[in-house]
Amino acid sequence: MTVRKLVLAVLFISATFGLSAQEPAPAGGAYRSFTPADQWEVGLHAGVPFIQGDLDSKLGFGGGLHVRKSLDHIFSIRASALYAKAKSEDATNNRSSEMSWFSGSGQLVVTVNNFRFNKPYRKIAVNVFAGLGATKFKTDYTNILQEDGSEDGEIDNDLAGMFEVGAGLGFRVSPKFNIGLEYTATSVFGEGADLLDASNNFGRDVTTFRDFLHYPHITLNFNLGGTDKKTGAKRSEPLYWANPMAQVSDAIAALEARPVYDPTDTDGDGIIDMIDQEKESPAGARVDTKGVTLDSDMDKVLDYKDKEPYSPPGYPVDANGVAQVPKPITENDVNRIVDAKIAAIKFPKMEANWFMPLVNFDQLQYQLQRIRQAVPGCPGDEKQSEHTRYGYG
């Protein structure tokens, strides 16, 4: 009956979470969630298991690992694996046993002290948990009477279901690391429930009926996860460390920090003093959206003083903001420049005794005559025979 109630409780909690996740958005628009995407926890655990049964227990050793993910700020789920060895004995009757255990389970963890909203993050987390799983164990026994009549041997139990409950404390060392101290009690379903120590008091009138594996242990836990793929935002610590009202509180604080609206406009430039970066602009001056007096052409003469608010760029301006653009050049200016350039050219001086080789006199007589007329001191016809002899025609 107890197992049935536990299974029904787990199913009821799972159904509750499923229905909560499917609630529609409010009619006024999309619902704003204050629960950020958070990291996963991966942990290692080690401890000293012992068996509560018909024999006196001895501390053993055990260890394993777990993965934990928050459902919200209070509830989280955890998958855990455990390997353990533990001994039991009855020194008076020289009876003893040694058990080897391997199990895997899923747990629902409740962080009971995260209902308080007094701090942004918990330094200490108080956790209680319960879960279901499966185990396979083997027990070697000596001088313990069994139903088959043997007193020495081995019990190799088949894979069986189990349930476990526990509690613990978590200590937050940094945003990425925390340490836990936990205590877990586990019992097996079925015929193996009273055989963890190999003794079910066969042939006697007393029995515990059910043995429990107790596992006090320490956990080393690491938070893993970078950014949320959907939003690109950095993932927060696991939510069971965070204040459920932290984001709500931050949003309220941001609203409270906003300045109270004041429509005062001291200089009458149309920009209220709350955002006016120049609260004493000259009367009638044009200003930008921040209340600063405009200088449209950026010539360092403000528009309300500038007689040319949009001066052409690249030219110096006078005190009135007028660009000093040079006058355009005229045709007379071009002619004057060309004449000055020509006048400055120095032509080479022609010598009287000069020689022109390879001249064809029959074809160039007319041109040669013009040269004689144009060049001062050129020999005339009276010396034509002499010139002809030297090739001048």
C-alpha positions in Angstrom: 0.0 0.0 0.0 2.8 2.4 0.9 4.5 1.8 -2.5 1.3 2.4 -4.3 0.7 5.7 -2.6 4.2 6.8 -3.4 3.8 6.0 -7.1 0.5 7.8 -7.2 2.1 10.9 -5.5 4.9 11.0 -8.1 2.4 10.7 -11.0 0.2 13.4 -9.5 3.2 15.8 -9.2 4.3 15.1 -12.8 0.8 15.7 -14.1 0.6 19.0 -12.2 3.8 20.2 -13.8 2.6 19.2 -17.2 -0.7 21.1 -16.9 1.1 24.1 -15.5 3.4 24.2 -18.6 0.4 24.2 -20.9 -1.4 27.2 -19.5 -2.3 29.7 -22.3 -1.0 33.2 -22.4 -3.1 36.0 -20.9 -5.6 37.8 -23.1 -3.8 41.1 -22.8 -0.7 39.8 -24.8 2.2 37.5 -24.4 3.1 36.5 -20.9 6.5 37.8 -19.7 8.3 35.1 -17.8 10.6 36.0 -15.0 12.2 32.6 -15.0 15.5 32.8 -17.0 17.2 29.9 -18.8 19.5 28.2 -16.3 22.4 25.8 -16.1 22.6 22.1 -15.5 24.3 20.6 -12.4 26.6 17.7 -12.8 28.0 16.1 -9.6 30.1 13.4 -8.1 29.3 11.8 -4.7 31.1 9.5 -2.3 30.1 8.2 1.1 30.0 5.4 3.7 26.9 3.2 3.1 25.6 0.8 5.7 22.7 -1.7 6.0 19.9 -1.4 8.6 18.7 -5.0 8.9 18.8 -8.1 11.1 22.6 -8.0 11.7 24.8 -5.3 13.1 25.9 -2.9 10.3 29.4 -1.9 9.4 30.4 1.2 7.4 31.3 0.5 3.8 32.2 2.7 0.9 30.3 3.9 -2.2 30.2 6.5 -4.9 28.6 7.6 -8.1 27.4 10.6 -10.1 24.3 12.6 -10.8 22.8 15.1 -13.2 20.3 17.7 -11.9 18.0 20.2 -13.7 15.6 22.7 -12.1 12.0 22.8 -13.0 11.5 26.1 -11.3 13.0 27.9 -8.2 11.6 25.2 -5.8 11.5 21.9 -7.7 14.2 20.1 -9.6 14.7 16.6 -11.0 17.9 14.5 -10.6 19.1 11.3 -12.2 21.6 9.4 -10.0 23.8 6.3 -10.1 25.4 4.5 -7.1 27.8 1.7 -6.5 28.3 0.6 -2.9 29.7 -2.2 -0.8 28.7 -2.7 2.8 29.1 -5.4 5.5 26.9 -6.8 8.3 27.7 -9.1 11.2 26.4 -10.9 14.3 29.5 -11.3 16.4 27.7 -13.3 19.0 26.6 -16.0 16.6 29.6 -15.7 14.2 27.3 -14.6 11.4 28.4 -12.1 8.7 27.6 -10.9 5.2 29.0 -8.5 2.5 26.8 -6.9 -0.1 27.7 -5.3 -3.5 25.1 -2.8 -4.8 24.5 -1.0 -8.1 21.5 1.2 -8.7 20.1 4.0 -10.8 17.2 6.3 -9.9 15.3 9.4 -10.7 14.5 11.9 -7.9 12.3 14.9 -7.3 14.2 17.4 -5.2 12.5 20.2 -3.3 14.5 23.2 -2.1 12.4 24.1 0.9 14.1 27.3 2.0 13.8 29.0 -1.5 10.3 30.2 -0.6 12.0 33.1 1.1 12.8 36.2 -1.1 15.2 38.1 1.1 18.4 37.5 -0.8 19.4 37.4 -4.5 21.1 34.0 -4.2 21.0 31.3 -1.5 24.3 30.5 0.2 22.8 27.4 1.8 20.1 25.3 0.2 18.0 22.9 2.2 16.8 20.0 0.1 14.5 17.0 0.6 14.0 14.4 -2.1 12.3 11.2 -3.0 12.7 8.9 -6.0 12.2 5.6 -7.7 14.7 3.4 -9.5 16.1 0.0 -10.1 18.9 -2.0 -8.4 20.8 -5.2 -8.7 22.7 -6.4 -5.6 24.7 -9.5 -4.6 25.3 -10.6 -1.0 27.8 -13.2 0.2 27.0 -14.7 3.6 28.5 -16.9 6.3 26.7 -19.0 8.9 23.3 -17.4 8.0 20.6 -20.0 7.6 18.6 -19.8 4.4 15.3 -21.3 3.3 17.1 -23.9 1.2 19.0 -25.1 4.3 22.4 -23.6 3.3 24.4 -21.4 5.8 27.2 -20.3 3.5 26.8 -19.0 0.0 25.7 -16.1 -2.2 22.4 -14.3 -2.9 22.4 -12.9 -6.4 19.2 -10.8 -6.5 17.6 -10.1 -9.9 17.0 -6.6 -11.1 14.4 -5.1 -8.8 12.6 -1.8 -8.2 13.4 0.4 -5.3 12.3 3.7 -3.6 14.5 6.2 -1.8 14.1 9.3 0.3 16.6 11.7 1.7 17.6 15.2 2.8 20.6 17.4 2.5 22.3 20.7 2.7 24.0 22.5 -0.2 26.7 25.1 0.2 27.2 27.6 -2.6 31.0 28.2 -3.0 30.8 30.1 -6.3 28.4 30.6 -9.3 29.9 27.5 -10.8 30.5 25.2 -7.9 28.8 24.0 -4.7 29.3 21.3 -2.1 26.5 19.1 -0.6 26.0 16.9 2.4 23.2 14.4 2.0 21.7 11.4 3.6 19.7 8.8 1.6 17.7 5.8 2.7 16.8 3.1 0.1 14.6 0.0 0.2 14.0 -2.7 -2.4 10.7 -3.9 -3.7 9.8 -7.6 -3.7 11.5 -10.6 -2.1 14.9 -8.9 -1.9 13.6 -6.3 0.6 14.9 -8.3 3.6 18.0 -9.8 2.0 20.5 -7.0 1.9 22.2 -8.6 4.9 21.3 -12.1 3.7 19.3 -12.7 6.9 15.5 -12.7 7.0 15.4 -14.6 10.3 14.3 -17.8 8.6 13.0 -20.3 11.1 12.5 -17.6 13.8 9.5 -15.7 15.0 11.1 -12.2 14.5 12.1 -10.3 11.4 12.5 -6.7 10.3 10.9 -7.7 7.0 12.7 -4.9 5.2 16.3 -3.9 5.1 17.4 -0.3 4.3 20.5 0.8 2.6 21.6 4.1 4.3 24.0 6.3 2.4 25.5 9.4 4.1 27.6 11.1 1.5 29.2 14.3 0.2 28.7 15.7 -3.3 30.8 18.0 -5.4 28.6 19.8 -7.9 29.5 21.8 -11.0 27.1 24.1 -12.9 27.4 23.7 -16.7 25.9 25.7 -19.6 26.9 28.8 -21.6 24.2 30.7 -23.5 20.6 30.0 -24.3 20.3 28.9 -28.0 16.9 30.5 -28.3 17.6 33.9 -26.9 21.4 34.1 -27.0 21.3 35.3 -23.3 23.8 33.9 -20.8 22.3 31.1 -18.6 21.8 31.8 -14.9 22.8 29.6 -12.1 20.4 26.7 -11.4 17.1 28.3 -10.3 17.1 26.5 -6.9 20.0 28.8 -5.9 18.3 32.0 -7.2 15.7 34.1 -5.5 12.3 33.5 -7.3 11.6 37.2 -7.1 15.0 38.5 -8.2 14.1 39.5 -11.7 10.8 41.0 -10.5 12.7 43.0 -7.8 15.2 44.2 -10.4 12.4 45.3 -12.7 10.7 47.2 -9.9 14.0 48.8 -8.8 14.5 50.0 -12.4 11.1 51.5 -12.5 11.7 53.3 -9.2 15.0 54.6 -10.4 13.4 56.4 -13.4 13.1 60.2 -12.9 9.7 61.7 -12.2 8.4 63.4 -15.4 8.8 67.2 -15.2 7.7 69.2 -18.3 9.6 72.3 -17.3 11.4 74.0 -20.3 13.5 76.8 -18.9 14.9 78.2 -22.2 11.7 77.7 -24.2 13.4 75.8 -27.0 10.8 73.0 -27.0 13.1 70.5 -25.2 12.2 69.8 -21.6 14.9 70.3 -19.0 15.0 66.6 -18.1 16.7 65.8 -21.5 18.0 69.3 -22.4 21.8 69.2 -22.7 21.8 73.0 -23.1 19.3 74.4 -20.7 20.1 78.1 -21.5 19.9 78.2 -25.3 19.6 81.7 -26.8 16.0 82.8 -27.4 14.8 82.0 -30.9 17.8 79.8 -31.7 17.2 76.5 -33.5 18.1 73.5 -31.5 18.5 69.7 -32.1 16.6 67.0 -30.3 18.9 67.3 -27.3 18.3 71.0 -26.9 21.8 72.0 -28.3 21.9 75.1 -30.5 22.3 74.1 -34.2 25.3 74.8 -36.4 24.0 73.2 -39.6 27.1 73.8 -41.8 29.6 73.2 -38.9 31.5 76.3 -39.6 31.6 77.2 -35.8 29.1 80.0 -36.4 25.8 79.1 -34.8 22.8 79.2 -37.1 21.0 82.0 -35.3 24.2 84.2 -35.9 25.0 82.7 -39.3 24.1 84.8 -42.4 24.8 81.7 -44.5 23.6 78.7 -42.4 24.5 76.3 -45.2 27.9 77.5 -46.4 29.6 75.4 -49.1 32.2 73.1 -47.4 35.9 73.6 -47.7 36.1 77.4 -47.7 37.0 79.7 -44.8 34.1 81.8 -43.4 34.1 85.3 -42.0 32.6 86.4 -38.6 29.1 86.3 -40.1 29.5 82.7 -41.3 29.7 83.6 -45.0 32.0 81.4 -47.0 34.9 83.2 -48.8 34.5 81.6 -52.2 37.0 83.0 -54.9 35.5 84.8 -57.9 35.2 82.7 -61.0 37.9 83.3 -63.8 36.9 85.2 -67.0 38.0 85.0 -70.6 40.2 88.1 -70.3 41.9 86.5 -67.3 42.7 83.5 -69.4 44.0 85.6 -72.3 46.2 87.6 -70.0 47.7 84.5 -68.4 48.4 82.9 -71.9 50.1 86.1 -73.1 52.2 86.3 -70.0 53.3 82.7 -70.5 54.2 83.3 -74.2 56.1 86.4 -73.4 58.2 84.5 -70.9 59.4 82.0 -73.5 63.0 82.6 -74.7 63.7 81.6 -78.3 67.2 80.5 -79.3 69.4 83.1 -81.1 70.0 82.3 -84.8 73.7 82.5 -86.1 74.6 84.0 -89.5 76.8 81.1 -90.6 74.5 78.2 -90.3 74.3 75.0 -92.3 71.2 73.2 -93.6 72.2 69.7 -95.0 70.1 67.6 -97.4 68.0 70.5 -98.6 66.3 70.0 -102.0 66.6 73.4 -103.7 64.2 72.7 -106.6 61.3 72.0 -104.2 62.2 74.5 -101.4 63.3 77.6 -103.2 60.2 79.5 -102.2 60.6 78.6 -98.6 64.2 79.5 -98.6 63.5 82.9 -100.1 61.1 83.6 -97.2 63.8 82.5 -94.8 66.2 85.0 -96.3 63.6 87.8 -95.9 62.7 86.8 -92.3 66.2 86.2 -90.9 68.4 89.4 -90.6 71.9 89.1 -92.0 71.0 86.1 -94.2 73.2 86.3 -97.4 71.5 87.7 -100.5 71.5 86.9 -104.2 74.9 88.5 -104.7 76.4 85.6 -103.0 74.1 83.0 -104.4 76.9 81.1 -106.1 78.8 80.8 -102.9 75.6 79.7 -101.0 74.8 77.3 -103.7 78.2 75.8 -103.3 77.6 75.3 -99.6 74.1 73.9 -100.1 71.9 77.0 -99.4 70.4 77.2 -102.8 
